[in-house]
Amino acid sequence: SRHANGGIAQLFCGLDVMGRGDALIAAAGGHVTIHEKWWNPARATIRYADGRTIELDAPFEGGGLNYETAHFCELLRAGEIESPIVTHDHSRQMIAMTDAARAALGVRYSGE
């Protein structure tokens, strides 16, 4: 897809194929490889068009959702009932989108 600023994006995903789990972000000036388990990364490589390479190693701080949990705890301590990052309206929009996808696929859960 082409974006307003002239950028182009392509996404390829195969849930039924065997892959390493890397993510590649490419641009005219080089590319970034987020190494396997891109959804919970610990390592990335930046390769510039001029040949420079930078390796980033930053072990993840948890097994997933740790940032979300920390934010939730901050909200509780502050007495807040809604996140300014993911508002109730945004949550309802995501639920509606998920429900529409489930309906299109014919997915139903017991109790529905």
LINGI-V881925 format. One record per backbone hydrogen bond with DSSP energy under -0.5 kcal/mol. CO is the residue of the C=O (numbers start at 1). NH is the residue of the N-H. E is the energy in kcal/mol with one decimal. If there is no record, write none. Layout:
BEGIN
co->CO nh->NH e->E
co->CO nh->NH e->E
END
This chain:
BEGIN
co->1 nh->9 e->-2.8
co->3 nh->6 e->-2.3
co->7 nh->3 e->-3.4
co->14 nh->17 e->-1.0
co->17 nh->19 e->-0.5
co->21 nh->38 e->-2.0
co->23 nh->34 e->-3.0
co->24 nh->26 e->-0.5
co->25 nh->32 e->-3.0
co->27 nh->30 e->-1.4
co->29 nh->49 e->-2.5
co->30 nh->27 e->-2.8
co->31 nh->47 e->-3.2
co->32 nh->25 e->-2.8
co->32 nh->34 e->-0.6
co->33 nh->35 e->-0.8
co->33 nh->45 e->-2.4
co->34 nh->23 e->-2.4
co->37 nh->40 e->-2.7
co->38 nh->41 e->-0.7
co->42 nh->58 e->-2.5
co->43 nh->35 e->-1.9
co->44 nh->56 e->-3.3
co->45 nh->33 e->-2.9
co->45 nh->47 e->-0.5
co->46 nh->48 e->-0.5
co->46 nh->54 e->-2.6
co->47 nh->31 e->-2.7
co->48 nh->51 e->-1.9
co->52 nh->48 e->-2.7
co->54 nh->46 e->-3.1
co->55 nh->57 e->-0.5
co->56 nh->44 e->-2.3
co->65 nh->69 e->-2.4
co->66 nh->70 e->-2.1
co->67 nh->71 e->-2.2
co->68 nh->72 e->-2.5
co->69 nh->73 e->-2.4
co->70 nh->74 e->-2.1
co->71 nh->75 e->-2.3
co->72 nh->76 e->-2.3
co->73 nh->77 e->-2.5
co->74 nh->78 e->-1.9
co->75 nh->79 e->-0.6
co->75 nh->80 e->-2.4
co->76 nh->79 e->-1.2
co->85 nh->87 e->-0.5
co->86 nh->83 e->-0.6
co->87 nh->91 e->-2.4
co->88 nh->92 e->-2.6
co->89 nh->93 e->-2.2
co->90 nh->94 e->-2.2
co->91 nh->95 e->-2.3
co->92 nh->96 e->-2.5
co->93 nh->97 e->-2.2
co->94 nh->98 e->-2.4
co->95 nh->99 e->-2.9
co->96 nh->100 e->-2.4
co->97 nh->101 e->-2.2
co->98 nh->102 e->-2.6
co->99 nh->103 e->-2.5
co->100 nh->104 e->-2.4
co->101 nh->105 e->-1.8
co->102 nh->106 e->-1.0
co->102 nh->107 e->-2.6
co->103 nh->106 e->-0.5
co->109 nh->112 e->-1.8
END
